[in-house]
Amino acid sequence: MYLAIRITLTVMFCAVASVTSFAQSFTTGTLNLRNSSAQSVSLTSPSSGVTPYTIQLPSSTGGVGQVLTIDAITGSTATLRWSEASYWGLVGSSISAGGTAVGQQYLGTSNAQDVVLASNGQERLRILGVPGPGQGRIGIGTSTPSSFVDVAGDLRLSSSGTASLLTFAEPLADGTNTTSFRAQAQSADITYTLPASAPAANGMVLTATPAGTMQWASPQSFMGRGTFAPPGVGFVHVIPTTGYDVQPGDVALVSVRGPAGSTIAYTITAIDDVANTITVETSTDLTTADRITWAVIPQ
């Protein structure tokens, strides 16, 4: 060992005449390097459990910012080479070009493995890198995302002024138009709970309870409607809107069905939102065989 060190130092002396060095004994296993200063830089081998090996240095100097890495291992010899310092500093890194092409830098894996970000030793975000239909998916709070972005938890769109938008783009082949949702100023939190199933028929609309529970309903379900049978002979008919709570401003519609060949004029004379009734007067008396069909449209 001592002889090998002496040979190496001889080469160093040829290249840098101002550097002197000395080697200590086999017992210490230390190589001290120093120049004219009294201070030195030392290389020391472990005191025990050492497996003999050789480190072969590169044949030329590296570039600024490059580091030495192991390029190959042959037997007990590790050959070093200069490599780009491809790491990201904890206070940020200065890069020349972001990307995955040759000469560019990126944060991630270069093989078929997932990227995992953690805090406090717990996984928080995963980008799937294992080949398969899910490759490239991003999971937040889940390690098995089932869509391009899968969030296992609540998602909040905050704002510093105008409320944020939730925007959907139309198919790329059709253009660049979008559809967006935005909250307006409100005095309390609102949570809407969607229906548990799809609508049963075309034309159905979404309705909601004061608690925000939504359900599918037919547009006609908003209207009060029914058929009234006169209890006796008369021309004034007070029709109860059974099952419908009349509100101020509601619009009432009626039609009268009588015997064939008859002509009956009628007028709605009152809509009572307290008693929930519609009053209709006809131009002739109606009997119990006649009918008045009614509907109330909410305003």
Secondary structure by P-SEA (a helix, b strand, c coil): caaaaaaaaaaaaaaccccccccccccccbbbbbcccccbbbbbcccccccbbbbbbcccccccccccccccccccbbbbbbbccccccccbbbbcccccccccccccccccbbbbbbccccccbbbbccccccccbbbccccccccccccccccccccccccccccccccccccccccccccccccbbbbbbcccccccccbbbbbbccccbbbbbcccccbbbbbbbccccccbbbbbcccccccccbbbbbcccccccbbbbbbbcccccccbbbbbbccccccccbbbbbbbbcc
